[in-house]
Amino acid sequence: MIYDPVDQRILMYGGADWENGYTFFDELWSYEPETNIWTLLETTNNPDPRFNTMLCYLPEKHQLFLYGGMSQQDKTDGTWILDLQTDRWTELHPSNEPSRRSDASIAYDPENDVIVLYSGYLQNDTHTQDTWILDCETLTWSQPETQTAEPDTTTETTSTGIPEYPITTIILAITATIILSKKKSHKIL
């Protein structure tokens, strides 16, 4: 899910339902906090049905960015942009895409006009700790060399029952919160 500060709504793409097997969805839903109403948005050229995708908002372009996720076949890749003015999806074909994955952390860095993707689960549910950067101007993915120690990725819980997450995931969440809090139109739910 992402927050769209222009239209003051929360957007959610895809999802799945379990009843004797998964049913995958390729729908985009909008939640408006002011009215407490979910609305199915009509979009065209949708990505394949999937869940556990990586989403982020590109404020200068009023676009939704999507990468990967879990599909009926397994983990998937694919770099997609949704123009929130026309409600049309476009699949991008950047060079050197990251491997197929789901459940990764992602954030947009407006100062450098790049999207940072970290970690995730690969085809065989192997947990990776790689970092990828998409240059939004050239549409080129690159994999920088990391210069810090790898974070602990255990999924054990603390005594309070809260999962322990890698510090990078926490930093990405804090960074995204700081960026959103600087927007005048951002509302805290």
Secondary structure, DSSP 4 states (H G I P E B T S, - for coil): -EEETTTTEEEEEEEEEESSSEEEEEEEEEEETTTTEEEEE--BSPPPS-BS-EEEEETTTTEEEEEEEE-SSSEEEEEEEEETTTTEEEEE--BSPPPS-BS-EEEEETTTTEEEEEEEE-TTSPEEEEEEEEETTTTEEE-PPP-SPPPP----B-TTSPBP--HHHHHHHHHHHHHHHTSTT----
